[in-house]
Amino acid sequence: MMMGSFSIWHWVIVLVVVVLVFGTKKLGNLGSDLGKAVKGFKDGVKTNEDEAPQKSELDAKDDAGGTVVEGESKDHTKV
């Protein structure tokens, strides 16, 4: 047998040990929490992708009407 390759029996033993150490209830809660985290991440990515085109459309409308420059205004008409 080559080092680093495991048979199915190695994985079964590892699974049994993990279940005995953590218990099925804790593993179920862990799986549920992990699933919720993945779903939340996907929703967050989808929300950001949906907002990006809307923002660029608004920027295009602002640019068509002129350039907005932020800063102080000074009256240069006084002679």
Contact map, one row per residue, 1 for C-alpha under 8 A:
1110100000000000000000000000000000000000000000000000000000000000000000000000000
1111100000000000000000000000000000000000000000000000000000000000000000000000000
1111100000000000000000000000000000000000000000000000000000000000000000000000000
0111110000000000000000000000000000000000000000000000000000000000000000000000000
1111111000000000000000000000000000000000000000000000000000000000000000000000000
0001111111100000000000000000000000000000000000000000000000000000000000000000000
0000111111100000000000000000000000000000000000000000000000000000000000000000000
0000011111110000000000000000000000000000000000000000000000000000000000000000000
0000011111111000000000000000000000000000000000000000000000000000000000000000000
0000011111111100000000000000000000000000000000000000000000000000000000000000000
0000011111111110000000000000000000000000000000000000000000000000000000000000000
0000000111111111000000000000000000000000000000000000000000000000000000000000000
0000000011111111100000000000000000000000000000000000000000000000000000000000000
0000000001111111110000000000000000000000000000000000000000000000000000000000000
0000000000111111111000000000000000000000000000000000000000000000000000000000000
0000000000011111111100000000000000000000000000000000000000000000000000000000000
0000000000001111111110000000000000000000000000000000000000000000000000000000000
0000000000000111111111100000000000000000000000000000000000000000000000000000000
0000000000000011111111110010000000000000000000000000000000000000000000000000000
0000000000000001111111100000000000000000000000000000000000000000000000000000000
0000000000000000111111100000000000000000000000000000000000000000000000000000000
0000000000000000011111110110000000000000000000000000000000000000000000000000000
0000000000000000011111111110000000000000000000000000000000000000000000000000000
0000000000000000001001111111000000000000000000000000000000000000000000000000000
0000000000000000000000111111100000000000000000000000000000000000000000000000000
0000000000000000000001111111110000000000000000000000000000000000000000000000000
0000000000000000001001111111111000000000000000000000000000000000000000000000000
0000000000000000000000011111111100000000000000000000000000000000000000000000000
0000000000000000000000001111111110000000000000000000000000000000000000000000000
0000000000000000000000000111111111000000000000000000000000000000000000000000000
0000000000000000000000000011111111100000000000000000000000000000000000000000000
0000000000000000000000000001111111110000000000000000000000000000000000000000000
0000000000000000000000000000111111111000000000000000000000000000000000000000000
0000000000000000000000000000011111111100000000000000000000000000000000000000000
0000000000000000000000000000001111111110000000000000000000000000000000000000000
0000000000000000000000000000000111111111000000000000000000000000000000000000000
0000000000000000000000000000000011111111100000000000000000000000000000000000000
0000000000000000000000000000000001111111110000000000000000000000000000000000000
0000000000000000000000000000000000111111111000000000000000000000000000000000000
0000000000000000000000000000000000011111111100000000000000000000000000000000000
0000000000000000000000000000000000001111111110000000000000000000000000000000000
0000000000000000000000000000000000000111111111000000000000000000000000000000000
0000000000000000000000000000000000000011111111100000000000000000000000000000000
0000000000000000000000000000000000000001111111110000000000000000000000000000000
0000000000000000000000000000000000000000111111111000000000000000000000000000000
0000000000000000000000000000000000000000011111111100000000000000000000000000000
0000000000000000000000000000000000000000001111111110000000000000000000000000000
0000000000000000000000000000000000000000000111111111000000000000000000000000000
0000000000000000000000000000000000000000000011111111100000000000000000000000000
0000000000000000000000000000000000000000000001111111110000000000000000000000000
0000000000000000000000000000000000000000000000111111111000000000000000000000000
0000000000000000000000000000000000000000000000011111111100000000000000000000000
0000000000000000000000000000000000000000000000001111111110000000000000000000000
0000000000000000000000000000000000000000000000000111111111000000000000000000000
0000000000000000000000000000000000000000000000000011111111100000000000000000000
0000000000000000000000000000000000000000000000000001111111110000000000000000000
0000000000000000000000000000000000000000000000000000111111111000000000000000000
0000000000000000000000000000000000000000000000000000011111111100000000000000000
0000000000000000000000000000000000000000000000000000001111111110000000000000000
0000000000000000000000000000000000000000000000000000000111111111000000000000000
0000000000000000000000000000000000000000000000000000000011111111100000000000000
0000000000000000000000000000000000000000000000000000000001111111111100000000000
0000000000000000000000000000000000000000000000000000000000111111111000000000000
0000000000000000000000000000000000000000000000000000000000011111110000000000000
0000000000000000000000000000000000000000000000000000000000001111111000000000000
0000000000000000000000000000000000000000000000000000000000000111111100000000000
0000000000000000000000000000000000000000000000000000000000000110111110000000000
0000000000000000000000000000000000000000000000000000000000000100011111000000000
0000000000000000000000000000000000000000000000000000000000000000001111100000000
0000000000000000000000000000000000000000000000000000000000000000000111110000000
0000000000000000000000000000000000000000000000000000000000000000000011111000000
0000000000000000000000000000000000000000000000000000000000000000000001111100000
0000000000000000000000000000000000000000000000000000000000000000000000111110000
0000000000000000000000000000000000000000000000000000000000000000000000011111000
0000000000000000000000000000000000000000000000000000000000000000000000001111110
0000000000000000000000000000000000000000000000000000000000000000000000000111111
0000000000000000000000000000000000000000000000000000000000000000000000000011111
0000000000000000000000000000000000000000000000000000000000000000000000000011111
0000000000000000000000000000000000000000000000000000000000000000000000000001111
